[in-house]
Amino acid sequence: MISLAGHHYGTAAQIAHALGSDITAARVRDWARRSRHTGDRLHGLLPAHHLPGQGRGTTWYRYDQAAHVEMLTRTTSRGRTRVELTAAA
């Protein structure tokens, strides 16, 4: 992750890793996609910042915004609840 102006940014994989073992990079990208649609309740909450570079470039997401979106999606009556994975002894 990188820090810029007091905020932490990461790629979808980095954000997913920071949020927990049951969050995937695909889920973070899905939240960002939903954030672009005006009819979705996540509209505007997780903008993606794409920077061109080698190959296709890199897309960055703000960690605090992703954590907020995760909280919103976890506290609804729809969808699955968070599952904490524990190591087998």
Order of alpha helices (4+ residues) and beta strands (2+ residues): beta-beta-alpha-alpha-beta-beta-alpha
